[in-house]
Amino acid sequence: MSGIIEQFMLMMTQSTGFSHITGGMVIMWAVCVVLFYLAIVKEFEPLLLLPITFGALLANIPTEGVLNAPHVEGLITVPGGLYYYISQGIHLELFPPIIFLGVGALTDFGPLIANPRTFLLGAAAQLGIFMTMFVAVMSGVFTPGEGASIGIIGGADGPTSIFTANKLAPHLIGPIAVAAYTYMSLVPLIQPPIMKLLTTDAERKIRMKTLRPVGKLERIIFAIVVMVAVCLVVPPASALIAMLMLGNIMRESGVVDRLTKSTQNEIINMTTIFLGTSVGLTMGAENFLQTKTLMIIVMGVVAFAFSTAGGVVFAKIMNKLSPGNPINPLIGSAGVSAVPMAARVSQVVGAQYDKQNFLLMHAMGPNVAGVIGTAVCAGYFISRLG
């Protein structure tokens, strides 16, 4: 009987993954439970948080034929696992630009074109990126490349955060991506207290002038001009900006509806699944359970808060310089890249003080500018530090 038990225990040790479970993996299972809760129960950015969490769980289970890289055994080349190849979409910089293609196809650039002053709000909302990079580097814990990658979290742009981290700090993609998408999902919770703290009751009730109509030709010219300008000024951002503008030109041209609908739905949805799980697979216990991870999560929320404040405060400054055409400072918070969530938050907070004040379309101006601004910042960091 004892011999049978010994053989069974030997089989359990050699033929299963139980013997490979570590304490770190168990801790990561608990982390995954929390993330699943946030994604499924609280619905915090579930489209990405759910696949990221699934990937993280898979990364912390002893598996075979899923994550392994290609290798040679004798004279035979053994192919890699399924997600080894899928994750190449991050390493080869395919997924973030494809996501930008979908964002461009889904986004109306008209409010930004109709009120180009809001470009300045999108620029001001990048404050958190540079503040956080400075703090990270001055801490002595992070290199300039790591600090820049962490700072991009302040732009509330997940694909750009991943794109930058892959260039400058690939070993930090997991915690940076989780922080970026978590704070994107928490926009309705994080931004309103900052917006209310920095504005007066009268400022929140400012009604802005109705935006002028923007024609098709103007929209297409805008997309082309911005793409060319950004590609010339910061070439490393070309992949993101080019795909963003391609998606928008497809949308505005009105002649490729089938392609536009595919981009808005099937393409971006499939890419989101692969991007999320690939990011999660980088969250192995050996990489994620470090002091740096906690610091990244803390600095990420600081970056996001400063970016929100930067847009709001700069709108107040613009009102001092141009009192005849005031801007409601609440739309300054939409200068972060969380499209269109940040714009909706501006509308919701404004409606609390004036139910007839419609800020959504006005807020889309800085929101789109924030997407472009964050990509430009990423391109600048990559050109300087890559």
C-alpha positions as CSV (number, residue, x, y, z in Angstrom):
1,M,0.0,0.0,0.0
2,S,2.8,2.4,0.9
3,G,4.4,1.6,-2.4
4,I,1.3,2.7,-4.3
5,I,1.1,5.9,-2.3
6,E,4.8,6.6,-3.0
7,Q,4.2,6.1,-6.7
8,F,1.2,8.3,-6.7
9,M,3.1,11.1,-4.9
10,L,6.0,10.7,-7.4
11,M,3.6,11.0,-10.2
12,M,2.0,14.1,-8.7
13,T,5.5,15.6,-8.3
14,Q,6.8,14.8,-11.7
15,S,3.8,14.9,-14.0
16,T,1.8,17.8,-12.7
17,G,2.4,21.4,-11.9
18,F,1.7,21.3,-8.2
19,S,5.3,21.0,-7.3
20,H,6.1,24.2,-9.2
21,I,3.7,26.4,-7.3
22,T,5.4,29.1,-5.3
23,G,4.4,31.5,-2.5
24,G,4.6,34.4,-5.0
25,M,2.2,32.7,-7.3
26,V,-0.4,32.3,-4.5
27,I,-0.1,36.0,-3.7
28,M,-0.7,36.8,-7.4
29,W,-3.8,34.6,-7.3
30,A,-5.2,36.9,-4.6
31,V,-4.2,39.9,-6.7
32,C,-6.0,38.4,-9.6
33,V,-9.2,37.8,-7.5
34,V,-9.2,41.5,-6.7
35,L,-8.7,42.5,-10.3
36,F,-11.5,40.2,-11.5
37,Y,-13.7,41.8,-8.9
38,L,-13.0,45.3,-10.2
39,A,-13.5,44.2,-13.8
40,I,-16.6,42.0,-13.4
41,V,-18.4,43.4,-10.4
42,K,-17.4,47.0,-10.4
43,E,-17.0,47.2,-14.2
44,F,-13.8,49.2,-14.0
45,E,-12.6,49.2,-17.7
46,P,-13.6,45.6,-18.1
47,L,-12.8,45.4,-21.8
48,L,-9.1,45.5,-20.9
49,L,-8.9,44.7,-17.2
50,L,-10.6,41.4,-17.7
51,P,-8.2,40.0,-20.3
52,I,-5.2,41.5,-18.4
53,T,-6.3,39.7,-15.2
54,F,-6.8,36.4,-17.1
55,G,-3.3,36.7,-18.5
56,A,-1.9,37.5,-15.1
57,L,-3.5,34.4,-13.7
58,L,-2.2,32.3,-16.5
59,A,1.3,33.7,-15.9
60,N,1.2,32.5,-12.3
61,I,0.1,28.9,-13.0
62,P,2.7,26.3,-14.0
63,T,1.7,25.7,-17.7
64,E,3.2,23.9,-20.7
65,G,2.9,24.8,-24.3
66,V,1.4,28.3,-23.6
67,L,4.2,30.7,-22.7
68,N,7.4,28.8,-23.7
69,A,9.7,30.2,-26.4
70,P,10.8,28.2,-29.4
71,H,13.9,26.1,-28.6
72,V,16.0,23.4,-30.1
73,E,16.1,19.8,-28.8
74,G,18.7,17.8,-30.6
75,L,18.2,18.5,-34.3
76,I,14.5,19.4,-33.9
77,T,13.2,23.0,-33.4
78,V,10.3,22.9,-30.9
79,P,7.8,25.7,-31.7
80,G,6.8,28.1,-29.0
81,G,3.6,28.2,-27.1
82,L,0.4,30.0,-28.2
83,Y,0.9,33.2,-26.2
84,Y,4.6,33.4,-27.0
85,Y,3.5,34.3,-30.6
86,I,0.5,36.4,-29.6
87,S,2.6,38.5,-27.2
88,Q,4.9,39.4,-30.1
89,G,2.2,41.9,-30.9
90,I,3.5,44.0,-28.0
91,H,7.2,43.4,-28.6
92,L,6.9,44.1,-32.3
93,E,4.7,47.2,-31.5
94,L,1.7,46.0,-33.4
95,F,-1.1,46.1,-30.8
96,P,-0.9,49.8,-29.6
97,P,-1.0,51.3,-33.1
98,I,-3.9,49.0,-34.1
99,I,-5.8,50.2,-31.0
100,F,-5.1,53.8,-32.1
101,L,-6.6,52.9,-35.5
102,G,-9.8,52.0,-33.8
103,V,-9.7,55.1,-31.5
104,G,-9.4,57.3,-34.6
105,A,-12.3,55.6,-36.3
106,L,-14.5,56.1,-33.2
107,T,-13.6,59.7,-32.4
108,D,-15.0,62.9,-33.6
109,F,-12.2,65.5,-34.1
110,G,-14.8,68.2,-35.0
111,P,-14.9,69.9,-31.5
112,L,-11.1,70.3,-31.5
113,I,-11.1,71.8,-35.0
114,A,-14.0,74.1,-34.1
115,N,-12.2,75.4,-31.0
116,P,-8.5,75.1,-31.5
117,R,-7.8,76.8,-28.2
118,T,-8.5,73.5,-26.5
119,F,-5.3,72.2,-28.0
120,L,-3.7,74.2,-25.1
121,L,-5.7,72.4,-22.5
122,G,-4.6,69.1,-23.9
123,A,-1.0,70.3,-23.7
124,A,-1.5,71.5,-20.1
125,A,-2.9,68.2,-19.0
126,Q,0.5,66.6,-19.8
127,L,1.8,68.2,-16.6
128,G,1.5,65.0,-14.7
129,I,3.7,63.1,-17.1
130,F,6.7,65.4,-16.6
131,M,6.2,65.9,-12.9
132,T,6.1,62.1,-12.3
133,M,9.1,61.5,-14.5
134,F,11.0,64.1,-12.5
135,V,10.0,62.6,-9.2
136,A,10.7,59.0,-10.3
137,V,14.2,59.9,-11.5
138,M,15.0,62.0,-8.5
139,S,14.0,59.1,-6.2
140,G,17.1,57.3,-7.4
141,V,15.1,54.1,-7.8
142,F,14.2,54.5,-11.5
143,T,16.3,55.2,-14.6
144,P,15.2,58.1,-16.9
145,G,13.7,55.5,-19.3
146,E,11.7,53.9,-16.5
147,G,10.6,57.3,-15.1
148,A,9.4,58.4,-18.6
149,S,7.4,55.2,-19.0
150,I,5.8,55.7,-15.5
151,G,5.1,59.3,-16.3
152,I,3.0,58.4,-19.4
153,I,0.5,56.9,-17.0
154,G,-0.5,60.5,-16.2
155,G,-1.8,60.8,-19.8
156,A,-4.4,58.1,-19.0
157,D,-3.6,56.4,-22.3
158,G,-3.1,52.6,-21.9
159,P,-1.8,51.9,-25.5
160,T,0.7,54.7,-25.3
161,S,1.9,53.6,-21.9
162,I,2.5,50.1,-23.2
163,F,4.2,51.5,-26.4
164,T,6.6,53.7,-24.4
165,A,7.4,51.0,-21.8
166,N,8.1,48.5,-24.5
167,K,10.8,50.9,-25.8
168,L,12.2,52.2,-22.6
169,A,11.3,49.8,-19.8
170,P,10.0,46.4,-21.1
171,H,10.4,44.8,-17.8
172,L,7.9,47.2,-16.3
173,I,5.1,46.7,-18.9
174,G,2.9,44.7,-16.5
175,P,2.6,47.1,-13.6
176,I,2.6,50.2,-15.9
177,A,-0.2,48.8,-18.0
178,V,-2.3,47.7,-15.0
179,A,-1.8,51.1,-13.4
180,A,-2.7,53.0,-16.6
181,Y,-5.9,51.0,-17.3
182,T,-6.9,51.0,-13.6
183,Y,-6.7,54.7,-13.4
184,M,-8.5,55.1,-16.7
185,S,-11.3,53.1,-15.3
186,L,-11.3,55.2,-12.1
187,V,-11.6,58.5,-14.0
188,P,-15.2,59.1,-12.7
189,L,-13.9,58.7,-9.1
190,I,-10.5,60.5,-9.2
191,Q,-11.3,63.5,-11.3
192,P,-14.4,65.1,-9.8
193,P,-12.9,65.9,-6.4
194,I,-9.9,67.6,-8.1
195,M,-12.2,69.5,-10.5
196,K,-14.4,70.8,-7.7
197,L,-11.5,71.7,-5.4
198,L,-9.8,73.9,-8.1
199,T,-13.0,75.7,-9.4
200,T,-15.5,78.1,-8.0
201,D,-19.3,77.7,-8.2
202,A,-19.5,80.5,-10.8
203,E,-16.7,78.9,-12.9
204,R,-18.5,75.5,-13.0
205,K,-21.6,77.3,-14.4
206,I,-19.9,79.0,-17.3
207,R,-21.7,78.4,-20.6
208,M,-19.5,78.2,-23.6
209,K,-20.4,79.5,-27.1
210,T,-21.9,77.0,-29.5
211,L,-19.3,75.3,-31.6
212,R,-19.4,76.0,-35.3
213,P,-20.1,73.2,-37.8
214,V,-17.0,71.6,-39.3
215,G,-17.1,70.2,-42.8
216,K,-15.7,67.0,-44.2
217,L,-12.9,68.6,-46.1
218,E,-11.7,70.5,-43.1
219,R,-11.7,67.4,-41.0
220,I,-9.7,65.4,-43.5
221,I,-7.1,68.2,-44.0
222,F,-6.7,68.5,-40.2
223,A,-6.0,64.8,-39.8
224,I,-3.4,64.9,-42.6
225,V,-1.7,68.1,-41.4
226,V,-1.5,66.9,-37.8
227,M,-0.1,63.5,-38.9
228,V,2.6,65.1,-41.1
229,A,3.6,67.7,-38.4
230,V,3.9,65.1,-35.6
231,C,5.8,62.6,-37.7
232,L,8.3,65.4,-38.7
233,V,8.7,66.7,-35.1
234,V,8.7,63.4,-33.2
235,P,9.3,60.5,-35.6
236,P,9.1,57.8,-32.8
237,A,5.4,58.7,-32.4
238,S,4.7,58.1,-36.1
239,A,3.2,54.6,-35.7
240,L,0.6,55.8,-33.2
241,I,-0.3,59.1,-34.8
242,A,-0.4,57.7,-38.4
243,M,-2.8,54.9,-37.3
244,L,-4.9,57.4,-35.3
245,M,-5.3,59.7,-38.3
246,L,-5.9,56.8,-40.7
247,G,-8.8,55.6,-38.6
248,N,-10.2,59.1,-38.5
249,I,-9.8,59.8,-42.2
250,M,-11.7,56.5,-42.9
251,R,-14.5,57.7,-40.6
252,E,-14.7,61.2,-42.0
253,S,-14.4,60.3,-45.7
254,G,-17.6,58.3,-45.7
255,V,-16.5,56.2,-48.6
256,V,-15.2,53.1,-46.7
257,D,-18.0,52.4,-44.3
258,R,-17.3,48.7,-44.3
259,L,-13.7,49.2,-43.3
260,T,-14.6,51.8,-40.7
261,K,-17.2,49.6,-39.1
262,S,-14.7,46.7,-39.0
263,T,-12.1,49.0,-37.4
264,Q,-14.6,50.3,-34.8
265,N,-15.7,46.8,-33.9
266,E,-14.0,43.5,-34.9
267,I,-10.5,44.7,-35.3
268,I,-10.2,46.8,-32.1
269,N,-12.1,44.1,-30.1
270,M,-9.8,41.3,-31.2
271,T,-6.7,43.4,-30.6
272,T,-8.0,44.4,-27.2
273,I,-8.2,40.7,-26.2
274,F,-4.7,39.9,-27.4
275,L,-3.2,43.1,-26.0
276,G,-4.8,42.6,-22.6
277,T,-3.8,38.9,-22.2
278,S,-0.3,39.6,-23.5
279,V,0.1,42.4,-20.9
280,G,-1.2,40.2,-18.1
281,L,1.3,37.4,-19.1
282,T,4.1,39.8,-18.1
283,M,2.8,39.9,-14.5
284,G,4.6,36.9,-13.2
285,A,5.2,36.9,-9.5
286,E,9.0,37.4,-10.0
287,N,8.3,40.6,-11.9
288,F,5.3,42.0,-10.2
289,L,5.9,41.4,-6.5
290,Q,8.5,44.1,-6.1
291,T,8.8,47.4,-4.3
292,K,9.0,49.1,-7.7
293,T,5.5,47.9,-8.5
294,L,3.9,49.6,-5.5
295,M,5.8,52.7,-6.2
296,I,4.6,52.7,-9.8
297,I,1.0,52.3,-8.7
298,V,1.3,55.3,-6.2
299,M,3.1,57.5,-8.7
300,G,0.6,56.6,-11.4
301,V,-2.3,58.1,-9.4
302,V,-0.2,61.2,-8.6
303,A,0.6,61.6,-12.3
304,F,-3.1,61.3,-13.2
305,A,-4.1,63.9,-10.5
306,F,-1.5,66.4,-11.7
307,S,-2.6,66.0,-15.3
308,T,-6.2,66.6,-14.3
309,A,-5.2,69.7,-12.3
310,G,-3.0,71.0,-15.1
311,G,-5.8,71.2,-17.5
312,V,-8.3,72.8,-15.1
313,V,-5.8,75.4,-13.8
314,F,-4.7,76.3,-17.4
315,A,-8.3,76.9,-18.4
316,K,-8.6,79.3,-15.5
317,I,-5.5,81.1,-16.7
318,M,-6.9,81.3,-20.2
319,N,-10.1,82.9,-18.9
320,K,-8.0,85.6,-17.2
321,L,-6.2,86.3,-20.5
322,S,-9.3,86.2,-22.6
323,P,-12.4,87.2,-20.4
324,G,-14.6,87.9,-23.5
325,N,-14.7,84.3,-24.5
326,P,-14.6,82.2,-21.3
327,I,-13.9,78.5,-21.1
328,N,-15.6,76.4,-18.4
329,P,-12.5,75.1,-16.5
330,L,-14.3,71.7,-16.0
331,I,-13.4,70.8,-19.6
332,G,-9.7,71.2,-18.8
333,S,-9.8,67.9,-16.9
334,A,-10.7,66.2,-20.2
335,G,-7.2,67.0,-21.5
336,V,-6.1,63.5,-20.4
337,S,-6.3,60.8,-23.1
338,A,-9.2,58.7,-21.7
339,V,-11.5,59.2,-24.7
340,P,-14.4,59.8,-24.3
341,M,-14.7,59.0,-20.6
342,A,-12.9,62.1,-19.4
343,A,-15.2,64.3,-21.6
344,R,-18.3,62.6,-20.1
345,V,-17.0,63.3,-16.6
346,S,-16.8,67.0,-17.5
347,Q,-20.4,66.9,-18.6
348,V,-21.6,65.0,-15.5
349,V,-19.8,67.4,-13.0
350,G,-21.0,70.5,-14.9
351,A,-24.6,69.2,-15.0
352,Q,-24.5,69.0,-11.2
353,Y,-24.4,72.8,-11.0
354,D,-26.4,73.6,-14.2
355,K,-28.5,70.9,-15.7
356,Q,-28.9,72.9,-18.9
357,N,-25.2,73.3,-19.5
358,F,-24.0,70.9,-22.1
359,L,-20.2,70.5,-21.9
360,L,-19.7,67.1,-23.6
361,M,-18.8,68.3,-27.1
362,H,-16.7,71.2,-25.8
363,A,-14.8,68.7,-23.6
364,M,-14.1,66.5,-26.6
365,G,-11.8,69.1,-27.9
366,P,-9.2,68.9,-25.1
367,N,-9.9,65.1,-24.9
368,V,-8.7,64.6,-28.5
369,A,-5.9,67.0,-28.0
370,G,-4.8,64.9,-25.0
371,V,-4.6,61.8,-27.1
372,I,-2.3,63.6,-29.6
373,G,-0.3,65.3,-26.8
374,T,0.4,62.1,-24.9
375,A,1.6,60.4,-28.1
376,V,3.9,63.4,-28.8
377,C,5.3,63.2,-25.2
378,A,5.9,59.5,-25.7
379,G,7.7,60.1,-29.0
380,Y,9.8,62.8,-27.4
381,F,10.9,60.5,-24.5
382,I,11.7,57.6,-26.9
383,S,13.8,59.9,-29.2
384,R,15.7,61.3,-26.2
385,L,16.1,58.2,-24.0
386,G,15.7,55.2,-26.4
